[in-house]
């Protein structure tokens, strides 16, 4: 017991690559007092049997930065610690066997260029020169990332552990955490078989056991362990130490060199879950029995690609379970359930690739209490109470595993675990030929097929099968009136005598307005970045109604609750399931709605930016005069049981006006034309409102204090290293999807954060930040000549300094 300290500032649970990397960065970069506890030996969970491929490119700039940092760290780690890592930059090849995959790879290459990665397109002959053992008869092309590589997972983890110790971290093996202590919603320590350790912060990096550890504190970490097999061969003639890693996604397989032989594994469409009823005791340095029957489907594909495997000796078929997540992205950040408990887990078999960078950003998050960059794609707050259902998590995770190497189609939806949550209109909209998508478990209409047509997505890198149908919804909104079912909106009430004071500190815009006023606002972090964007309606002196996006429910609620100043009497209550939302939009929306209510809807009586209670179809409705499409309209919020009656009344009264149902894909095209920003796309925790053209919504002209004010003030007056801009492409044959590289005067200066087609303006539309270290002002924007790289081809584009669709707001605010 004497070796276990009674206290440490930060305790890390788990001695795999993520835990050791986090401890390394906490100790080395932040000089923190760190104690790492491992129940067995370092690497004994899943790290020791990882394949060790290190690829860098992902669809997110931030995640790509994380993986790029891993490579930079691995380049120097052995020299720093004196321990071998097995790291080598031998590059990575990715193959395309058909035209769709070739399009995907060309778009990935453009993404790589956007994010500062070198990625070259190769002919089959050029690919064969790098990987002579493969049969290239079916190849259309390939891509090569020269800075990708591979490492020995155990060696690189032990090297990180040594580096952590060198920087002052304490690492203890053979100590299992059996309980987590907390008080007043905050972690206070851990209990082990060797005694208790008090701490200010706790980091759970326990690999596939992280869900089990999280439950000790009431924290949900949605993971499913899955059997993952790879084969190791004897030496094969022609396999050299500098052979690149190889990914053949159309055949669902990967290869890497090992001691003159090959490692081959893959991601089968019918994965086998493991530990569905809990983990066996003492499962350390342990593997599962080989399953050659299940592996046969991958082996057949591998023999086609590498005929030399037919005569190669086989050392072993290794079956090591690894943890996967319901969306294929790993999990980082502070748990919303308990303050100062952080999680780093669920790396979906690329923990070695992410390990260095994930440990770095997680350490920064632990120390500062804020995510250091836009990490929304891996933020633990992207989950909700839905993910407490382990059966649902299992089903969805197995589907995600099966998609690991399948085509990453634009707008692709998951099929498993549906429908889970539905609005009262689900059957009505289904009968109206709705094609549904799913967001945080909610079924939401994406688009409506014409009568007699199948409301099913046919995925494509070109114009999809729903293109014309969405265009009709778009035009109906611009010319007549449409109704969106947005009942999945996350909805909250903040109540209490100090509600105004609490929100005034959290919100960047001024919400201290009279009852019935509506405010669009961002919530800033201490760096002045945008942590949330939402709408706040004042209901009473002590009550506010808050509406935010479906997927941001846990995230935004957690941010608000954690930033209510101590001592203030204000409580945030989630009322999402209790309220439905119908959004009525279009130039004829007032005329239609006025015929259904007795209250005066004229602009004088009900101006833009107001909230009033109406009676519609005998039901009380909370009406918010707001728009996200650039047209006159209202969000109508009502108790969930009233949603069907209100919908039926509006649709019946709307028939003479040509009313149409509309879905989320039309909503996206409409907002792109108007230039409205979306959190997670054009605005993130890394972006200032002033970079994004939203400075008008920041209350710097008042004397009111608010979170992030100092940083916001500096951003408002100082040079801006980036500025959000709009670009259009006239050619309808071009399809913009986001992440296309922006060129100014022939040099890459950024990438598109979002893109789509504008049906009213008849153009491709994209929004992205133009970057320049010396500053980006309007003169800098206007003086440049611009082009976009789309699937590795240069496409001319036009910079647009004015809103593309702006009917002088006469139809919106009049």
URHUZI-V375965 format. One record per helix or strand of 2 or more residues. SS is the DSSP state (a for helix, b for strand). FROM is the first residue (numbers start at 1). LEN is the number of residues. If there is no record, write none. Layout:
{{SS & FROM & LEN} {SS & FROM & LEN}}
This chain:
{{b & 7 & 7} {a & 17 & 14} {b & 34 & 5} {a & 47 & 3} {b & 53 & 2} {a & 61 & 21} {b & 92 & 5} {a & 99 & 16} {b & 120 & 3} {a & 124 & 7} {b & 141 & 5} {b & 149 & 2} {a & 153 & 14} {b & 170 & 4} {b & 177 & 7} {b & 186 & 7} {b & 195 & 10} {a & 207 & 9} {b & 224 & 3} {b & 229 & 5} {b & 245 & 4} {a & 249 & 3} {b & 253 & 6} {b & 261 & 6} {b & 273 & 2} {a & 292 & 14} {a & 307 & 4} {b & 314 & 6} {b & 322 & 3} {b & 331 & 4} {b & 341 & 5} {a & 351 & 18} {a & 376 & 3} {a & 380 & 3} {a & 385 & 4} {a & 390 & 13} {a & 426 & 6} {b & 434 & 6} {b & 442 & 7} {a & 467 & 13} {b & 482 & 4} {b & 490 & 6} {a & 499 & 8} {b & 517 & 8} {b & 529 & 12} {b & 543 & 6} {a & 550 & 13} {b & 571 & 4} {a & 576 & 3} {b & 579 & 7} {a & 589 & 6} {b & 610 & 7} {b & 619 & 6} {b & 633 & 7} {a & 640 & 18} {b & 660 & 3} {a & 664 & 11} {a & 695 & 3} {a & 709 & 9} {b & 722 & 8} {b & 741 & 4} {b & 747 & 12} {b & 763 & 9} {a & 778 & 5} {b & 786 & 5} {b & 793 & 4} {b & 798 & 3} {a & 810 & 4}}
